[in-house]
Amino acid sequence: MAEAHAKPHHDYHLVEPSPWPAVGSVSAFVMAVGAITWMHHMFAAAPLVFGAGVIGVLYTFMSWWRDVIREAQHEGYHTRVVQISHRYGMILFIASEVMFFVAWFWAYFDVALFPNDAHHFARTELIGGVWPPAPAKDGSFRGTFDPWNLPLLNTLILLTSGTTVTWAHHALLHGDRKGLINGLWITVILGAIFTCVQGYEYAHAAFTYSGHIYGATFFMATGFHGAHVLIGTTFLIVCLIRAYAGHFTPTQHLGFEFCAWYWHFVDVVWLFLFACIYVWGGGTPLAH
């Protein structure tokens, strides 16, 4: 048995059977069933079903990541060849996320560039044939955000966080553990501030998600970006915990490198959102 589990004499990692794909799939299914039945008020225990699914998904995340960290830190499976494969995987993942946001931008520009399309009578009637839309009689759209107020502030916050995570990366490459930890702390704080500012912005929006195409496209695009900021902030917190545990070295820090890639991806997406939706797509901001 000892020989069966010995590290093979090659550069590739043959992954052992793991329960987490099956556990994660069942947990995600339970979470989806709970969410759907909860939204449709099908039975009283739906929130409990949803909560059980969420707990299962989070437990799968933590357990799976723990196994991967152990494979890298203690078992030495993440050789240079394996790291190249991981990098390709992360690049493909970020590419899939790019296409995810392309869908929201496509929906936004389809309506913004063709507000008076002869084939979409309901659209023309809803937005008045102009973009930004004319104010709606039912109050679902009263005006756009001033791009040079909170949106600009959030842009500066996110760009600064991209600088601090780069600082942390350079500190790690030079063996400066204190600089790595300080850079990660500042980046986490800036990510949290960004989320709070966006939440405040949403609470004071002059349009709603339901009943109006501007609100639907705006909240879907910026909201999913906000979800990615939350995911990225969680990613940074995990890296911060690992930095305190001494997991990263100048030559072995793939997890942190992927975190930095993901955070820069979040920064770039926000620049497109700010330029296209807030600035280019902005009309006359609602007077407060």
Secondary structure, 3 states (H helix, E strand, C coil): CCCCCCCCCCCCCCCCCCCHHHHHHHHHHHHHHHHHHHHCCCCCCHHHHHHHHHHHHHHHHHHHHHHHHHHHHCCCCCCHHHHHHHHHHHHHHHHHHHHHHHHHHHHHHHHHHCCCCCCCHHHHHHHCCCCCCCCCCCCCECCECCCCCHHHHHHHHHHHHHHHHHHHHHHHHCCCHHHHHHHHHHHHHHHHHHHHHHHHHHHCCCECCCCCHHHHHHHHHHHHHHHHHHHHHHHHHHHHHHHHCCCCECCECHHHHHHHHHHHHHHHHHHHHHHHHHHHCCCCECCC
